[in-house]
């Protein structure tokens, strides 16, 4: 059985992926479009499939943290 190791946050660009995901969450309605465009860009990039999946996962981690921040800020405005 072949198992691929997925390395997350393995280089300096990884923090950029997470930061981009975090900032994308604040665009709300455009967030899904940006996520789709980012995924398509990563697929076309010339690197191994495992690295591509890792980059998308890093983006999604930042995106989820960003969405949590958006919800937290929204709830703070309504109290």
MARBA-3410 file (N, C-alpha, C, O; in Angstrom, 1 decimal):
79
0.8,-1.2,0.0,0.0,0.0,0.0,0.9,1.2,0.0,1.8,1.4,0.8 ~ 0.6,2.1,-0.9,1.4,3.4,-1.0,0.7,4.5,-0.2,-0.5,4.7,-0.3 ~ 1.5,5.2,0.6,0.9,6.2,1.4,1.8,7.5,1.1,3.0,7.4,1.2 ~ 1.1,8.6,0.8,1.8,9.8,0.6,1.8,10.7,1.9,0.8,10.8,2.5 ~ 2.9,11.3,2.2,3.0,12.1,3.4,2.6,13.5,3.0,3.1,14.0,2.0
1.7,14.1,3.7,1.3,15.5,3.5,2.0,16.4,4.5,1.7,16.3,5.7 ~ 2.8,17.3,3.9,3.5,18.2,4.8,2.8,19.6,4.8,2.6,20.2,3.7 ~ 2.4,20.0,5.9,1.7,21.3,6.0,2.7,22.3,6.7,3.4,22.0,7.6 ~ 2.6,23.5,6.2,3.5,24.6,6.7,4.9,24.2,6.7,5.7,24.3,7.7 ~ 5.4,23.7,5.5,6.7,23.2,5.3,7.7,24.3,4.7,8.9,24.0,4.7
7.2,25.4,4.3,8.1,26.5,3.8,7.4,27.8,4.1,6.4,27.9,4.6 ~ 8.2,28.9,3.7,7.7,30.3,3.9,6.4,30.6,3.1,5.6,31.4,3.6 ~ 6.3,30.0,2.0,5.1,30.3,1.1,3.8,29.7,1.8,2.7,30.2,1.5 ~ 4.0,28.8,2.7,2.8,28.2,3.4,2.1,29.2,4.2,0.9,29.2,4.3 ~ 2.9,30.1,4.9,2.2,31.1,5.7,1.5,32.1,4.8,0.4,32.6,5.2
2.0,32.3,3.6,1.3,33.1,2.6,0.0,32.5,2.2,-1.1,33.2,2.0 ~ 0.0,31.2,2.0,-1.3,30.5,1.6,-2.3,30.6,2.7,-3.5,30.9,2.4 ~ -1.9,30.5,4.0,-2.8,30.6,5.1,-3.3,32.0,5.2,-4.5,32.3,5.5 ~ -2.4,33.0,5.1,-2.8,34.4,5.1,-3.8,34.8,4.0,-4.8,35.5,4.3 ~ -3.5,34.3,2.8,-4.5,34.5,1.7,-5.8,33.9,2.0,-6.9,34.6,1.8
-5.9,32.8,2.6,-7.1,32.1,3.0,-7.8,32.9,4.1,-9.1,33.1,4.0 ~ -7.1,33.4,5.0,-7.7,34.2,6.1,-8.3,35.5,5.5,-9.4,35.9,5.9 ~ -7.6,36.2,4.7,-8.1,37.4,4.1,-9.3,37.2,3.1,-10.2,38.0,3.0 ~ -9.3,36.1,2.5,-10.3,35.7,1.6,-11.7,35.6,2.3,-12.7,35.9,1.8 ~ -11.6,35.1,3.6,-12.8,34.9,4.3,-13.6,36.3,4.5,-14.8,36.3,4.7
-12.9,37.4,4.5,-13.5,38.7,4.7,-14.2,39.2,3.5,-14.9,40.2,3.5 ~ -14.0,38.5,2.4,-14.7,39.0,1.1,-16.1,38.4,1.0,-16.8,38.7,0.1 ~ -16.4,37.5,2.0,-17.7,36.8,2.1,-18.2,36.2,0.8,-17.9,35.1,0.5 ~ -19.0,36.9,0.0,-19.6,36.3,-1.2,-18.6,35.9,-2.2,-18.8,35.0,-3.0 ~ -17.5,36.7,-2.3,-16.5,36.4,-3.3,-15.5,35.3,-2.8,-14.7,34.8,-3.6
-15.7,34.9,-1.6,-14.7,33.9,-1.0,-14.7,32.6,-1.8,-13.7,32.0,-2.0 ~ -15.9,32.1,-2.2,-16.0,30.8,-2.9,-15.3,30.9,-4.3,-14.7,30.0,-4.7 ~ -15.5,32.1,-4.9,-14.9,32.3,-6.2,-13.4,32.3,-6.1,-12.7,31.7,-6.9 ~ -12.9,33.0,-5.1,-11.4,33.1,-4.9,-10.9,31.7,-4.5,-9.8,31.3,-5.0 ~ -11.6,31.0,-3.7,-11.2,29.6,-3.4,-11.1,28.7,-4.6,-10.2,28.0,-4.8
-12.1,28.8,-5.5,-12.1,28.1,-6.8,-10.9,28.5,-7.6,-10.2,27.6,-8.2 ~ -10.7,29.8,-7.8,-9.6,30.3,-8.6,-8.2,29.8,-8.0,-7.3,29.4,-8.8 ~ -8.1,29.9,-6.7,-6.9,29.5,-6.1,-6.6,28.0,-6.3,-5.5,27.5,-6.6 ~ -7.7,27.2,-6.2,-7.5,25.7,-6.4,-7.1,25.4,-7.8,-6.3,24.6,-8.1 ~ -7.7,26.1,-8.8,-7.4,25.9,-10.2,-5.9,26.3,-10.5,-5.2,25.7,-11.2
-5.5,27.4,-9.8,-4.1,27.9,-10.0,-3.2,26.8,-9.4,-2.1,26.5,-10.1 ~ -3.5,26.3,-8.3,-2.6,25.3,-7.7,-2.5,24.0,-8.5,-1.5,23.4,-8.6 ~ -3.6,23.6,-9.1,-3.7,22.4,-10.0,-2.8,22.6,-11.2,-2.1,21.7,-11.6 ~ -2.8,23.8,-11.8,-2.0,24.1,-13.0,-0.5,24.3,-12.7,0.3,24.2,-13.6 ~ -0.2,24.6,-11.4,1.2,24.8,-11.0,2.0,23.5,-11.1,1.5,22.4,-10.9
3.3,23.6,-11.6,4.1,22.4,-11.8,4.7,21.9,-10.5,5.9,22.3,-10.2 ~ 4.0,21.2,-9.7,4.6,20.5,-8.5,3.9,19.2,-8.2,2.9,18.9,-8.9 ~ 4.3,18.5,-7.3,3.7,17.2,-7.0,2.3,17.3,-6.5,2.0,18.3,-5.9 ~ 1.5,16.3,-6.8,0.1,16.4,-6.3,0.0,16.5,-4.8,-0.9,17.1,-4.3 ~ 0.9,15.9,-4.1,0.9,16.0,-2.6,1.1,17.4,-2.2,0.5,17.9,-1.2
2.0,18.1,-2.8,2.3,19.5,-2.5,1.1,20.4,-2.8,0.8,21.3,-2.1 ~ 0.5,20.1,-3.9,-0.7,20.8,-4.3,-1.8,20.7,-3.3,-2.4,21.7,-2.9 ~ -2.1,19.5,-2.8,-3.1,19.2,-1.8,-2.7,19.9,-0.5,-3.6,20.5,0.2 ~ -1.4,19.9,-0.2,-1.0,20.6,1.0,-1.2,22.1,1.0,-1.6,22.7,1.9 ~ -0.9,22.7,-0.2,-1.1,24.1,-0.4,-2.6,24.5,-0.2,-3.0,25.5,0.4
-3.5,23.7,-0.8,-4.9,23.9,-0.7,-5.4,23.8,0.7,-6.2,24.5,1.2 ~ -4.9,22.8,1.4,-5.3,22.6,2.8,-4.8,23.8,3.7,-5.5,24.2,4.6 ~ -3.6,24.3,3.4,-3.1,25.4,4.1,-4.0,26.6,3.9,-4.3,27.4,4.8 ~ -4.4,26.8,2.7,-5.4,27.9,2.3,-6.7,27.7,3.1,-7.2,28.7,3.6 ~ -7.2,26.5,3.1,-8.5,26.2,3.8,-8.3,26.4,5.3,-9.3,26.9,6.0
-7.2,26.1,5.9,-7.0,26.4,7.3,-7.1,27.9,7.6,-7.8,28.3,8.5 ~ -6.4,28.7,6.8,-6.5,30.1,6.9,-8.0,30.6,6.7,-8.4,31.5,7.4 ~ -8.6,30.0,5.7,-10.0,30.4,5.4,-11.0,30.1,6.6,-11.8,30.9,6.9 ~ -10.8,29.0,7.2,-11.7,28.6,8.3,-11.4,29.5,9.5,-12.3,30.0,10.2 ~ -10.1,29.8,9.8,-9.8,30.8,10.8,-10.4,32.2,10.5,-10.9,32.9,11.4
-10.4,32.6,9.3,-10.9,33.8,8.9,-12.4,33.9,9.0,-13.0,34.9,9.5 ~ -13.1,32.8,8.7,-14.6,32.7,8.8,-14.9,32.8,10.3,-15.9,33.4,10.7 ~ -14.1,32.1,11.2,-14.4,32.2,12.6,-14.2,33.6,13.1,-15.0,34.0,14.0 ~ -13.3,34.3,12.6,-13.1,35.7,13.0,-14.2,36.6,12.5,-14.7,37.5,13.2 ~ -14.7,36.4,11.3,-15.9,37.1,10.8,-17.1,36.9,11.6,-17.8,37.8,12.0
-17.3,35.6,12.0,-18.5,35.3,12.8,-18.3,36.0,14.2,-19.3,36.6,14.7 ~ -17.1,35.9,14.8,-16.9,36.5,16.1,-17.1,38.0,16.0,-17.7,38.6,16.9 ~ -16.6,38.6,15.0,-16.8,40.1,14.8,-18.2,40.4,14.6,-18.7,41.4,15.2 ~ -19.0,39.6,13.8,-20.4,39.9,13.6,-21.2,39.8,14.9,-22.1,40.6,15.1 ~ -20.9,38.8,15.7,-21.6,38.6,16.9,-21.3,39.7,17.9,-22.1,40.1,18.7
-20.1,40.2,17.8,-19.7,41.3,18.7,-20.4,42.6,18.4,-20.7,43.4,19.3 ~ -20.7,42.8,17.1,-21.4,44.0,16.7,-22.9,44.0,17.1,-23.5,45.0,17.2 ~ -23.5,42.8,17.3,-24.9,42.7,17.6,-25.2,42.6,19.1,-26.3,42.5,19.5 ~ -24.2,42.7,19.9,-24.4,42.6,21.4,-24.3,43.9,22.0,-24.5,44.0,23.2
END
